[in-house]
């Protein structure tokens, strides 16, 4: 089993997949304990060889995009490797690797695009989720894109990243429909 096969087996296991969008401190800690060093290797480009296959790209995107959101929840460093994850996703799409992945897996290859504060990445996110027929993800991708269109960034990240919120962002964050991460 390759290291990226281990990442995929863990991430898509029944116990973890049930917590993707409602993690617990226990899962966050487990990801940090189990994959913290691997994430550091990825940040330092020591896992760049993984981009040679669809599964490797998917695993690297998960390590760079999803794992830090768990490991460093509520901290600025949860976004440190976001741009690297975007680059992996864009590369994989350019190679057609996304078309080699099962529909239930490809969403995590596209997820870094949805997490990006770049409108170009957001547009590609919406296009990819739409083309893959992932309707549930598509609704979230469209919502994320609209936030970037409206604010140029995700207002819920401002406090974590030490950015000052505008009055409009504060009003949005206090509204019932606010996305808070």
N, C-alpha and C positions, 0 to 999 in steps of 0.2 A: 504494500500500500504506500503510495506516494504521500508526502506531507499534505498536498492539496486534496488528495482523496480523503484524508483524515478530517480536514476542515469541512468538506462537503458532507461526509457521513455524520459529523457532529451537528452541523447547521440544519440539515434536513431530517435529523432524527425526530421521532414522534415527540419526545419530551421537550426538545428545544423549539421545534416549529410551532408548537402550541403557545409559545411565549414570545414570538417574534415582535409583536406589537403591544405586548403587555408584560414586559420583563419584570423580574424580581431581583432584589439585591443579591440573592443567592446565585442566580444565573449570571448576573453581571460579574460577580466575584469569580465564578467558575471560568468564564471566558477570559478574564484577566489572568488567572492562575495558569490556565491551560495554554493560552495563546498570546499572552503579553509579549513574550520574547519573539515570537513569530511576527507579530505586528511591528516590532522594532526592526526586525530584519527586513520586512517589506518596506518600511519607511526609508531605510538605508539602501534600497534597491538591490538587496541581496536575494530577492525572490523574483527578479525580473524574468528569469528563464521560464517562469510559469506561463507567460503569455504565448507560449508556443501551441497551446491547445485551447479549445472552448472551455473545458472543465478547469484548466489552470487559470484562465482569465476570470472565470466565475469565482473560483476560490480566492483569487487575489483581490477581486472587487469586494468580496465579503470581508476579508481580513482588513482591507484599507478603509472601507465605508461603514460596515455594520459593527464590527468588533469594537472600534474605538467609541462608538456611541454607547455601547454597553459598558466597556471598561472604565470610561471616563465620564459617565453620565453627569450632566450639569457642570462640566468643566470645559474651559476653552480648548484644551487639547483634544477633546472629542472630535474636533474638526481639522486637526493637523494634517491628516492624510487624505482629506476629501478631494483635493485637486488630483492627487495621484490616482485615486479611484476613478475619477472622471476620465483621466487619460487611458486607463485600462479599459473602461467601458467603450470609449470612442474607438480605441484600437480594435477591440473584439468585434464591434459592429462593422468596422471597415474591412475586417477579414472575413465577415460572414459567419463568425463563430456563434452569434446569437441564434442563427437559424439552425444550428446543430444541437441546441439545448432544448430539453423538454419544456413545454409551456409552463409547467409548475415551478421550474427553476429559473427561467430566463429573467423573471422580474427582478431578481437581485443583481443581475448584470446591469439592468437599466436603472436601478435605484440610485446610484451615485449621480446620475444626471438629474434626477428629481430633487436631490439634496443640494445641488449646486445653486449658487446665487447668481449664475450667469443666465441671461435670458436665452442665449443660443443653446445652452445645455438644456434648459427647460423646454424649449421648442422641440429639440430632438427627443427628449423624454416622452413628451406627449405623442409624437409621431411613432416612436418605437412601441409604446404600450398599445396604441391604436392598431398598428399593423399586426401586432401579435394577438390581437383580440382579447386582451386582458382588461376587461371592462371595469372591474373593481379597482385595479391599479390605475387605470386611465382617469377615473374620477379624481383620485388623489393627485395624479400628475397635473391635471388641468387646474386643480385648486392651487397647487404649489406654483405653477406657472403664473397664475393670476396674482399671487402675492408678490412675485418678483416683478411682474409688470407694474403693479401698483406702487410698491415701495422700493424696488431695486435691491431688496435684501429680505431676509426673514426676520421680522420684528421680534419674534420670540427668542432669537439668539443675541439680541442687543445686550442684555444685562450680563450674560455669560462672557461675551467678547469685549465687554467694557465700552460698548458703543452707546452714545446718547440717542435715546429714542426721540423722534419728532412727536409733536402733538397728535398728528394723525395716527401714527403708530401706536401711541398710548391709548387713544380712543379705540382703535381696532383691538388691541390686546385686552381691553376691558369689556369688549362686546361678547355676546353669547356665542357667536360663530367663530371666535378667534381660534386659530391653530396655535397650539402651544408646544408642539414638538413631540 
